[in-house]
Amino acid sequence: MFAILKKEFNGFLNSLIAYIVITVFLVAIGMFMWVFPESNVLDYGFADMQTLFNMAPWLFLFLIPAITMRTFAEEKREGTIELLLTKPITDLQLILGKYFAALLLALFALVPTLIYYYTVYELGNPQGNVDSAAVVGSYIGLIFLAGVFTAIGVFASSISDNQIISFVIAVFMCYIIYTGFDLIASISFWGKYSYLVSQLGISYHYNAISKGLIDSRDVLYFLSVIAIMVLSTKLVLSSRKW
């Protein structure tokens, strides 16, 4: 599994994908935090990083599928998937190797944003007047969010040999699971059950963690979705034996 992880991660670094994703993410977040008048910290007047944590999920919604779309689709298109499946590793090890390589790259894009935290910390009046607990919680929420989006992206890549189709499917699924349930819950049809429907979506649990309170129910939700998507990918790969 670690050999697959290393191979995939090096493959990302040897292509333009990694650099494009990281650059686009950092430039976009930087523009929202420091340039655009309706969201930048300097005009807002409060020392917080809410802009980053509000916009990052929407950027991840497109950038993570761009990372994962090649994981299995490219192998199928080039005909190397059969060779890969004959290696002395299980399907689950293969999936996890590719999954963690893509997730590592997505998380790598978050590291430079710590500079933004340091900047906001220094700009606070008095210095350090920032809710660090909420910042830590939001970063943890982003890590779990990236984990779910990556698992969805790998699954989408496993069901098609076309990278563009995989990308579109992944974006659609990520959107539905992130905010789609909130839209569904807003329909009056659900009545008193609308709150339960909204809890099925990521945004509910992401917002809860972003407050700085790490609830085991939220953690279990993220891990469960990741597990379901990884096992679904395994089911797709195992279908070749049927």
C-alpha positions in Angstrom: 0.0 0.0 0.0 2.8 2.4 0.9 4.5 1.6 -2.4 1.3 2.6 -4.3 1.0 5.7 -2.1 4.5 6.8 -2.9 4.1 6.0 -6.6 0.8 8.0 -6.8 2.1 11.0 -4.8 5.3 11.2 -6.9 3.1 11.0 -10.0 1.1 14.0 -8.8 4.3 15.9 -8.1 5.7 15.0 -11.6 2.6 16.5 -13.3 1.1 19.9 -13.3 -1.9 18.8 -11.4 -0.4 19.3 -7.9 1.0 22.7 -8.7 -2.1 24.0 -10.4 -4.3 22.8 -7.5 -2.2 24.3 -4.8 -1.7 27.5 -6.7 -5.4 28.0 -7.5 -6.4 27.2 -3.9 -3.9 29.6 -2.3 -4.5 32.4 -4.8 -8.3 32.1 -4.5 -8.3 32.0 -0.7 -5.8 34.9 -0.6 -8.0 37.0 -2.9 -11.1 36.4 -0.7 -9.2 37.0 2.6 -7.1 40.1 1.6 -8.4 41.6 -1.6 -12.1 41.3 -2.3 -14.0 44.1 -0.5 -16.9 42.1 0.7 -14.9 39.4 2.5 -11.4 40.6 3.2 -10.2 40.7 6.8 -8.9 44.2 6.8 -12.2 45.8 5.8 -14.2 43.4 7.9 -12.6 44.6 11.1 -12.5 41.4 13.0 -9.5 39.1 13.6 -10.9 35.8 12.4 -10.4 33.4 9.5 -14.0 32.7 8.8 -13.6 33.7 5.2 -11.0 30.9 4.6 -13.2 28.3 6.3 -16.3 29.4 4.4 -14.7 29.4 1.0 -12.3 26.4 1.3 -15.1 23.8 1.1 -16.3 25.3 -2.2 -12.8 25.3 -3.6 -12.2 21.7 -2.4 -15.5 20.7 -4.1 -13.8 21.4 -7.5 -10.1 21.0 -6.8 -10.2 17.6 -5.1 -12.1 15.9 -7.9 -9.5 17.4 -10.2 -6.9 15.5 -8.2 -8.7 12.2 -7.9 -10.2 12.0 -11.5 -7.1 10.3 -12.8 -6.6 7.7 -10.0 -8.4 4.8 -11.6 -9.8 6.4 -14.8 -6.3 6.9 -16.3 -5.3 3.3 -15.4 -8.4 2.0 -17.2 -7.8 4.2 -20.2 -4.2 3.2 -20.6 -4.9 -0.5 -19.9 -2.6 -0.7 -16.9 -5.3 -1.5 -14.4 -5.1 -5.2 -15.2 -1.4 -5.2 -14.5 -1.9 -3.3 -11.3 -4.5 -5.7 -10.1 -2.2 -8.7 -10.6 0.3 -7.2 -8.1 0.5 -9.0 -4.7 -1.7 -6.5 -3.0 -5.4 -6.6 -2.1 -8.0 -4.4 -3.7 -8.4 -2.5 -0.5 -4.6 -1.8 -0.2 -4.6 -0.5 -3.8 -7.6 1.8 -3.1 -6.1 3.1 0.2 -2.8 3.7 -1.4 -4.3 5.9 -4.1 -6.7 7.4 -1.6 -4.1 8.6 0.9 -1.8 9.9 -1.9 -4.6 12.1 -3.2 -5.6 13.1 0.3 -2.0 14.0 1.2 -1.8 16.3 -1.8 -5.1 18.0 -0.8 -3.9 18.5 2.8 -0.5 19.8 1.5 -2.4 22.7 0.0 -3.7 23.7 3.5 -0.3 24.0 5.1 0.6 27.4 3.6 -2.7 28.8 4.9 -1.1 28.7 8.4 0.6 31.9 7.3 -2.8 33.5 7.2 -3.5 32.5 10.8 -0.2 34.0 11.9 -1.0 37.2 10.0 -4.5 37.5 11.6 -3.0 36.7 15.0 -0.5 39.5 14.6 -3.1 42.0 13.3 -5.4 41.4 16.3 -6.1 44.2 18.7 -4.8 43.3 21.2 -2.3 41.0 19.6 -3.5 37.4 19.6 -7.2 38.4 19.8 -8.3 35.4 17.7 -10.5 32.4 18.6 -7.7 29.8 18.3 -10.0 26.9 19.4 -12.4 27.7 16.5 -9.5 27.9 14.1 -8.2 24.5 15.2 -11.7 23.0 15.0 -12.2 24.5 11.5 -8.9 23.0 10.3 -9.9 19.6 11.7 -13.2 20.0 9.9 -11.4 20.8 6.6 -9.2 17.7 7.0 -12.3 15.5 7.4 -14.0 17.3 4.6 -11.0 16.7 2.3 -11.1 13.0 3.4 -14.7 12.6 2.3 -14.3 14.5 -1.0 -11.2 12.4 -1.8 -13.1 9.2 -1.1 -15.9 10.3 -3.3 -13.5 11.3 -6.0 -11.7 8.0 -6.0 -15.0 6.2 -6.2 -16.1 8.3 -9.2 -12.8 7.6 -10.9 -13.3 3.8 -10.4 -16.6 3.7 -12.3 -15.4 5.4 -15.5 -12.4 5.3 -17.8 -12.9 8.9 -18.8 -11.3 11.5 -16.5 -13.8 14.3 -17.4 -16.8 12.1 -16.6 -15.2 11.1 -13.3 -14.6 14.7 -12.5 -18.2 15.7 -13.2 -19.6 12.8 -11.2 -17.3 13.6 -8.3 -18.2 17.3 -8.3 -21.9 16.4 -8.4 -21.7 13.9 -5.5 -19.5 16.2 -3.4 -22.0 19.0 -3.9 -25.0 16.8 -3.0 -23.4 15.5 0.2 -22.0 18.9 1.2 -25.1 21.1 0.8 -27.7 19.1 -1.1 -29.2 17.7 2.0 -29.7 21.2 3.3 -31.6 22.1 0.2 -33.7 19.0 0.4 -34.4 19.6 4.1 -35.7 23.1 3.2 -38.7 21.5 1.3 -41.8 21.8 3.4 -42.6 18.1 2.6 -40.4 16.9 5.5 -42.1 18.9 8.2 -40.6 18.2 11.6 -38.1 15.7 10.0 -36.3 18.4 8.1 -33.7 18.8 10.9 -32.9 15.0 10.6 -32.5 15.3 6.8 -30.1 18.2 7.2 -28.0 16.1 9.5 -27.3 13.7 6.7 -25.2 16.4 4.9 -21.6 17.4 5.5 -22.3 21.1 6.1 -24.2 20.4 9.4 -21.3 18.4 10.9 -18.6 20.7 9.4 -20.2 23.8 10.9 -20.5 22.0 14.3 -16.7 21.1 14.3 -15.8 24.6 13.1 -17.1 26.0 16.4 -14.2 24.4 18.2 -16.2 21.6 19.8 -15.1 18.2 18.6 -18.1 15.9 19.0 -17.6 12.2 18.6 -20.8 12.0 16.6 -19.4 14.4 14.0 -16.2 12.5 13.8 -18.1 9.2 13.4 -20.2 10.7 10.6 -17.1 11.7 8.6 -15.3 8.4 9.1 -18.5 6.5 8.2 -18.9 8.3 4.9 -15.3 7.8 4.0 -15.6 4.1 4.8 -18.8 3.7 2.7 -17.1 5.3 -0.3 -13.9 3.3 0.1 -15.9 0.0 0.3 -18.1 1.1 -2.6 -14.9 1.6 -4.7 -13.8 -1.9 -3.6 -17.1 -3.3 -4.7 -16.6 -1.7 -8.2 -13.1 -3.2 -8.5 -14.3 -6.6 -7.3 -17.1 -6.6 -9.9 -14.4 -7.7 -12.5 -14.5 -11.1 -10.8 -18.2 -11.6 -11.3 
